[in-house]
Amino acid sequence: MDEIIHGGNVDSIAQKYGYKIEEILDFSANINPNPLPEEIKDVILKNIYRISHYPDREYISLRTALATYTGCPIESIRVGNGATELIYLAIKALNPKKALLPVPSFSEYERALLTNGVQVEYFPLREEDDFKLNITDFLERLKKGYDFTILCNPNNPTGQILEKDELMQILDYASSQNTYVLLDETFIEFTEEVEKISLIREISKYDNLIILRAFTKYFGIPGLRLGYCLSNPILLKKLDLYQEPWSVNTIAVCVGEFLLGYKGYKEASKKWTKTERDFLYKALQEINGLKVYPTWANFFLIKLENTKITLTELQKMLEERKILIRNASSFKLLNETFFRIAIKDRTSNLSLIKELKRLLND
Amino acid sequence: MDEIIHGGNVDSIAQKYGYKIEEILDFSANINPNPLPEEIKDVILKNIYRISHYPDREYISLRTALATYTGCPIESIRVGNGATELIYLAIKALNPKKALLPVPSFSEYERALLTNGVQVEYFPLREEDDFKLNITDFLERLKKGYDFTILCNPNNPTGQILEKDELMQILDYASSQNTYVLLDETFIEFTEEVEKISLIREISKYDNLIILRAFTKYFGIPGLRLGYCLSNPILLKKLDLYQEPWSVNTIAVCVGEFLLGYKGYKEASKKWTKTERDFLYKALQEINGLKVYPTWANFFLIKLENTKITLTELQKMLEERKILIRNASSFKLLNETFFRIAIKDRTSNLSLIKELKRLLND
């Protein structure tokens, strides 16, 4: 529909090659591969009568479940049609004039700003710093007068993080400059010590902070479209004035509530993330021609170096083996040597490693 | 979340009275009561693996099914998170300055215009005309310079229609005045002869027409959030520039495709609508204190007249019997004597009539 490229285009690849969606190994979308609990089927069937009714416009039951999950009060929580809706909504409602955007980062930020008529300037994350944001430089740059910025933590596609004290340093300064901060924590549950990184416990301290979260990545349900945001109630009331009614569908509500209370999922995810991240990092290091950036998330940014094979060739050869990777050259500052892979289950990860070795080590 | 009142708030009523949602007779939302086919469960279970993938951003398969259903080419069709998303999107994308809005009509039109900074003026539909839009007056008024108008056909909450030749007269004139027309046909499949009323076969003739449709009302799935619009491809490309990605969830896609091909549903709905509309119209006439307006849709606008009971009292007494009606006083021009009821199945309709008789005839 438009020019922004994203991962996870399984439909178009399936159509192009005549594959079934189920047989594609999709490393291009950063989704938790931890299998969804079988009970989801029962949850949906039990609640199917609800598709004949409008969703609760205030989404009280889902927000109550999120209050328990996050430890934040229900008044500080809103839900959306994926985090994507909330990105667009926050920008529309807060109506900034000029935004500072660290890049490379998720491309919908820029589109959401531009379609809302916001002037966008970029703050480059440096390759030589492994794309970690330099706080001193960033604060210095904020002095130039921006009323909006978006930080993604961990950052997509680089996998880098800012710790809590670093973020609070930015937020305090941003507050003094009347700069709103949209903090995207949609990947934060993949990090090892969420408490060291997340700012959700600090929302009441700030009048310029909106935190984004989603079920999409961590709970692995991109098809259902479910995100949420946390902020102080006064700021959220500004968003309410602009949010479209009934934007979250009932099936997403029921499945979301169920997943928040499903303990086995969180524990399995935690174990899986650590094990497979370590395993894949080591395995990727053994492949010629790859520079692998350190990550705190469930994906790796990788650069092709010292190899004759081009990214387009690599991507095509993998597609022929039903493996999708994410060409990262559509991210600002990244060129045609960068790609991103999600961390998946062991079997899938082994398949990827095997193919990469075949193509790059031989 | 905001001040606009809608029907269908079963969750809040269930909570207020301690009812189960399933036991509420909801006449407040205009949903087709024709039962959804049991096969929907199988459709969802068969496609449940798709919730782990992003939806196809271009929604090719759903738009193809809609092309077959509507007889319009796929390039002329876009889908949305309910018709609501498409109302907001059209206004944002076309960015009008000044809109003329016939009232009373669906209240989200006004909210969508106002939140997008559009100046709104009202064109009153007259009670003495049974709220039918007077074409001559409307065209005269359009001369005053409006770049946007929204027509709802049949109109919610009045049930009135404009026929095809009347609409084309408006569209031709609107075109000469550079006025975009958003034509909301979300209730049109409840009318007896859709072909006499709908403009979907005429979209290629106009460069100022967007037609809204939805699964919400006719296919009775408000909980899934699924709408679509039809227009010429050039106009739709303007919308594409602003539409948020993945706004329709995968379960809605699968169920929507299934329902479009499910012939039994359409036939049963057609039969039901005519039979129950005629039945309910007659039965309502026999109740004291009600003025019932003629309708072409699946709902009646009703006015309390010559009775001591107030609408608030009536509404409360019905709620205590687990029956919801729609207080229509939140619609512009309508006061605290107007309410709207959906046409439901015979058993439910009989229950409503029985209660109304008890409260008003005794």
Interface residues (C-beta under 8 A of the other chain):
Chain A: M1 D2 I4 H6 G8 N9 V10 D11 S12 Q15 I21 E22 D26 A29 I31 L36 I40 K41 I44 L45 I48 Y49 R50 I51 S52 H53 Y54 P55 D56 R57 E58 I60 S61 N81 G82 T84 E85 Y88 K92 E108 T115 G220 I221 P222 G223 L224 R225 D240 L241 Y242 Q243 E244 P245 W246 S247 V248 N249 T250 I251 A252 V255
Chain B: M1 D2 I4 H6 G8 N9 V10 D11 S12 Q15 I21 E22 D26 A29 I31 L36 I40 K41 I44 L45 I48 Y49 R50 I51 S52 H53 Y54 P55 D56 R57 E58 I60 S61 N81 G82 T84 E85 Y88 K92 E108 T115 G220 I221 P222 G223 L224 R225 D240 L241 Y242 Q243 E244 P245 W246 S247 V248 N249 T250 I251 A252 V255
